Amino acid sequence: MAGITRNGSGLRKKISKVLRQKFPDARVSLDQPGERVSGMMVWKGFEGLEQLDRQDRVWKVLRAKLSRDEQLRIAAILTMTPLER
């Protein structure tokens, strides 16, 4: 299937690039100890937003830019403001 990233490093890089493009100045830190990617995103733009709204924004971008298979390989991405870090 075209567009599916199979190796972990490639998927981590792709997720990071997608998030940084949509969320300017975000700090994205991702890890992949096994098959699934997880990590954290710190962005000033999350200030004043509930956690659910932050996740909705992040997943809207991920759903638009990643294949279904790639999306299923994401375990969790925590969303925080710089003050919460």
Buried (B, 14 or more C-beta within 10 A) or exposed (E): EEEEBEEBEEBBEBBBEBBBEBBEEBBBEBEBEEEBBBBBBBBEBBEEBEEEEBBEBBBEBBEEBBBEEBEEBBBEBBBBBEEEE
